[in-house]
């Protein structure tokens, strides 16, 4: 048992960074209560663990008397001089009083005390090590699930990735290695707890700081971010140096920088936008490549009403209103996008015109164009925002969805090779 006990202490010292001497002292205190039960009311009882052998022994300080009246408090002069040759009457002599089978009884107390002390020491280490690391990115292994919360092993410590901080489109497997943002170190009823996040917008900001050296050295500044985790992020950047293109620096050569970040975000779309102090220019950049017609700016209410042509409406608003919603969050202005109503053409004429425009895309038939227009895809730009899975839901399209999407992208590249270069999917 002793060798095993020492091995446990060395393991905790190595794995958790808790000094073995501190653990030994904690166990000795626990052993004292066990000794009092096993030995009885001995005078100044103490327990000690030999740090080399692991032997557990109990000692008592007994007073030297001519004749020991109480074995718990006194020792005879004859017996005292066998331990300490120069002992005199009235002296105190420390005597080993370890009872038989004391090791088995003491080990149970020691185990409980050791675990309590380790848990307390771990909590103190967590707080001291992580209190200044809020805002950092850490890497850990998925250890277990508690309902929808994920416990992540960071090496010496465990941290919590709560359900509210998870990305809804991500699924994790036990043993999988993930990177997370340290959102907070909270003091709970059970001690300090490291709270991680993958959904926080600052996670994306930190990834850009690590990936883009110009952001890290202050040449480029991130002016704002809006994020719907798992789906899309809009990032506004600005350069202090006129010679440095903030969008190009963040995208990187052949898009490598932003691709690394998108890979970490499991293919979440990232739009990198040039920040502008003029709200009109800023919103125009944020809604690109949609073409905006007119602006009505209400400074007092921080509200902007934008009119767009009907074929640009779905592009400007985005899938399920996402583009407009993120633009509002990013700019801090309420953005209302409305179609510009043309009175020169009736409804049927507009539909026919839209069908004709979509059917002009090589690879899309007249029948397919009619279905797409009546489903809300009025232009090439609107179709660029769609995915094959969206079109496949229409019974008239079905398996032809992928072919249509490929035709749309080919035509977009032919008309404007630069379209979408600042938006990475």
SULZIDA-V208408 format. One record per residue. N is the residue number from 1. SS is DSSP state (H for helix, E for strand, L for the rest). D_LAST is the distance of its C-alpha to the last C-alpha in whole Angstrom. Layout:
# SULZIDA-V208408
n = [N | N]
ss = [SS | SS]
d_last = [D_LAST | D_LAST]
This chain:
# SULZIDA-V208408
n = [1 | 2 | 3 | 4 | 5 | 6 | 7 | 8 | 9 | 10 | 11 | 12 | 13 | 14 | 15 | 16 | 17 | 18 | 19 | 20 | 21 | 22 | 23 | 24 | 25 | 26 | 27 | 28 | 29 | 30 | 31 | 32 | 33 | 34 | 35 | 36 | 37 | 38 | 39 | 40 | 41 | 42 | 43 | 44 | 45 | 46 | 47 | 48 | 49 | 50 | 51 | 52 | 53 | 54 | 55 | 56 | 57 | 58 | 59 | 60 | 61 | 62 | 63 | 64 | 65 | 66 | 67 | 68 | 69 | 70 | 71 | 72 | 73 | 74 | 75 | 76 | 77 | 78 | 79 | 80 | 81 | 82 | 83 | 84 | 85 | 86 | 87 | 88 | 89 | 90 | 91 | 92 | 93 | 94 | 95 | 96 | 97 | 98 | 99 | 100 | 101 | 102 | 103 | 104 | 105 | 106 | 107 | 108 | 109 | 110 | 111 | 112 | 113 | 114 | 115 | 116 | 117 | 118 | 119 | 120 | 121 | 122 | 123 | 124 | 125 | 126 | 127 | 128 | 129 | 130 | 131 | 132 | 133 | 134 | 135 | 136 | 137 | 138 | 139 | 140 | 141 | 142 | 143 | 144 | 145 | 146 | 147 | 148 | 149 | 150 | 151 | 152 | 153 | 154 | 155 | 156 | 157 | 158 | 159 | 160 | 161 | 162 | 163 | 164 | 165 | 166 | 167 | 168 | 169 | 170 | 171 | 172 | 173 | 174 | 175 | 176 | 177 | 178 | 179 | 180 | 181 | 182 | 183 | 184 | 185 | 186 | 187 | 188 | 189 | 190 | 191 | 192 | 193 | 194 | 195 | 196 | 197 | 198 | 199 | 200 | 201 | 202 | 203 | 204 | 205 | 206 | 207 | 208 | 209 | 210 | 211 | 212 | 213 | 214 | 215 | 216 | 217 | 218 | 219 | 220 | 221 | 222 | 223 | 224 | 225 | 226 | 227 | 228 | 229 | 230 | 231 | 232 | 233 | 234 | 235 | 236 | 237 | 238 | 239 | 240 | 241 | 242 | 243 | 244 | 245 | 246 | 247 | 248 | 249 | 250 | 251 | 252 | 253 | 254 | 255 | 256 | 257 | 258 | 259 | 260 | 261 | 262 | 263 | 264 | 265 | 266 | 267 | 268 | 269 | 270 | 271 | 272 | 273 | 274 | 275 | 276 | 277 | 278 | 279 | 280 | 281 | 282 | 283 | 284 | 285 | 286 | 287 | 288 | 289 | 290 | 291 | 292 | 293 | 294 | 295 | 296 | 297 | 298 | 299 | 300 | 301 | 302 | 303 | 304 | 305 | 306 | 307 | 308 | 309 | 310 | 311 | 312 | 313 | 314 | 315 | 316 | 317 | 318 | 319 | 320 | 321 | 322 | 323 | 324 | 325 | 326 | 327 | 328 | 329 | 330 | 331 | 332 | 333 | 334 | 335 | 336 | 337 | 338 | 339 | 340 | 341 | 342 | 343 | 344 | 345 | 346 | 347 | 348 | 349 | 350 | 351 | 352 | 353 | 354 | 355 | 356 | 357 | 358 | 359 | 360 | 361 | 362 | 363 | 364 | 365 | 366 | 367 | 368 | 369 | 370 | 371 | 372 | 373 | 374 | 375 | 376 | 377 | 378 | 379 | 380 | 381 | 382 | 383 | 384 | 385 | 386 | 387 | 388 | 389 | 390 | 391 | 392 | 393 | 394 | 395 | 396 | 397 | 398 | 399 | 400 | 401 | 402 | 403 | 404 | 405 | 406 | 407 | 408 | 409 | 410 | 411 | 412 | 413 | 414 | 415 | 416 | 417 | 418 | 419 | 420 | 421 | 422 | 423 | 424 | 425]
ss = [L | H | H | H | H | H | H | H | H | H | H | H | H | H | H | H | L | L | L | H | H | H | H | H | H | H | H | H | H | H | H | H | H | H | H | H | H | H | H | L | L | L | L | L | L | E | E | E | E | L | L | L | L | L | L | E | E | E | E | E | E | E | E | E | E | L | L | L | L | L | L | L | L | E | E | E | H | H | H | H | H | H | H | L | L | L | L | L | L | L | L | E | E | E | E | E | L | L | L | L | L | H | H | H | H | H | H | H | H | H | H | H | H | H | H | H | H | H | H | H | H | H | H | H | H | H | H | H | H | H | L | L | L | L | L | L | E | E | E | E | E | E | E | E | E | E | L | L | E | E | E | E | E | L | L | L | L | E | E | E | E | L | H | H | H | L | L | L | L | L | L | L | L | L | L | L | E | E | E | E | E | E | E | E | E | E | E | E | L | L | E | E | E | E | E | E | E | L | L | L | H | H | H | H | H | H | H | H | H | H | H | L | H | H | H | H | L | L | L | E | E | E | E | E | E | E | E | E | L | L | L | E | E | E | E | E | E | E | E | L | L | L | L | L | L | H | H | H | H | H | H | L | H | H | H | H | H | H | H | H | H | H | H | H | L | L | L | L | E | E | E | E | E | E | L | L | L | L | H | H | H | H | H | H | H | H | H | L | L | L | L | L | L | E | E | E | E | E | L | L | L | L | E | E | E | E | E | E | L | H | H | H | H | H | H | H | H | L | H | H | H | H | H | H | H | H | H | H | H | H | H | L | L | E | E | E | E | E | E | L | L | L | L | L | L | L | H | H | H | H | H | H | H | H | H | H | H | H | H | L | L | L | L | L | L | H | H | H | H | H | H | H | H | H | L | L | L | L | L | H | H | H | H | H | L | L | L | H | H | H | H | H | L | L | L | L | L | H | H | H | H | H | H | H | H | H | H | H | H | H | H | H | H | H | H | L | L | L | L | L | L | L | E | E | L]
d_last = [60 | 60 | 58 | 55 | 56 | 55 | 52 | 50 | 51 | 50 | 47 | 46 | 47 | 44 | 41 | 42 | 43 | 46 | 50 | 52 | 55 | 54 | 53 | 56 | 58 | 56 | 57 | 61 | 61 | 60 | 63 | 65 | 65 | 65 | 68 | 70 | 70 | 71 | 74 | 75 | 76 | 76 | 77 | 74 | 72 | 69 | 67 | 65 | 63 | 64 | 60 | 61 | 63 | 61 | 65 | 65 | 68 | 70 | 73 | 75 | 77 | 81 | 84 | 87 | 90 | 93 | 92 | 89 | 90 | 86 | 84 | 81 | 82 | 85 | 86 | 89 | 90 | 91 | 87 | 86 | 88 | 86 | 83 | 84 | 87 | 88 | 87 | 90 | 91 | 88 | 85 | 82 | 81 | 77 | 78 | 75 | 75 | 72 | 73 | 73 | 70 | 68 | 65 | 64 | 64 | 63 | 60 | 59 | 59 | 57 | 54 | 54 | 54 | 52 | 49 | 50 | 50 | 47 | 45 | 46 | 46 | 42 | 41 | 43 | 41 | 38 | 39 | 40 | 37 | 34 | 36 | 34 | 31 | 29 | 26 | 26 | 23 | 25 | 24 | 26 | 27 | 27 | 30 | 31 | 30 | 32 | 31 | 28 | 28 | 27 | 30 | 28 | 31 | 30 | 33 | 36 | 35 | 33 | 31 | 29 | 26 | 27 | 25 | 24 | 22 | 20 | 17 | 17 | 15 | 16 | 19 | 22 | 24 | 28 | 28 | 24 | 23 | 21 | 20 | 21 | 22 | 26 | 26 | 30 | 33 | 35 | 39 | 40 | 43 | 42 | 41 | 38 | 35 | 32 | 29 | 25 | 22 | 18 | 18 | 19 | 17 | 20 | 18 | 15 | 18 | 19 | 17 | 16 | 20 | 20 | 18 | 19 | 22 | 23 | 22 | 24 | 27 | 27 | 26 | 23 | 23 | 20 | 22 | 20 | 17 | 16 | 14 | 14 | 14 | 11 | 10 | 9 | 11 | 12 | 14 | 17 | 19 | 22 | 24 | 28 | 28 | 28 | 27 | 24 | 21 | 19 | 16 | 16 | 18 | 15 | 12 | 15 | 16 | 14 | 11 | 13 | 13 | 10 | 9 | 12 | 11 | 8 | 10 | 12 | 11 | 10 | 6 | 7 | 5 | 7 | 9 | 12 | 15 | 18 | 21 | 24 | 27 | 28 | 26 | 26 | 24 | 22 | 21 | 20 | 18 | 16 | 16 | 15 | 15 | 17 | 21 | 23 | 27 | 29 | 29 | 32 | 31 | 34 | 34 | 36 | 34 | 31 | 29 | 28 | 28 | 26 | 27 | 25 | 26 | 25 | 23 | 20 | 21 | 18 | 16 | 17 | 18 | 14 | 14 | 17 | 18 | 15 | 14 | 18 | 18 | 16 | 18 | 21 | 20 | 19 | 22 | 25 | 26 | 26 | 24 | 25 | 24 | 26 | 27 | 30 | 32 | 34 | 37 | 38 | 36 | 37 | 34 | 35 | 35 | 31 | 30 | 32 | 30 | 27 | 28 | 29 | 26 | 23 | 26 | 26 | 23 | 24 | 23 | 24 | 27 | 29 | 29 | 26 | 25 | 28 | 26 | 23 | 24 | 27 | 23 | 22 | 20 | 22 | 20 | 18 | 16 | 16 | 15 | 12 | 11 | 12 | 11 | 14 | 15 | 16 | 18 | 19 | 21 | 23 | 26 | 27 | 23 | 23 | 22 | 22 | 18 | 16 | 19 | 18 | 14 | 15 | 18 | 16 | 13 | 16 | 18 | 16 | 16 | 20 | 20 | 18 | 16 | 15 | 13 | 10 | 10 | 10 | 7 | 4 | 0]
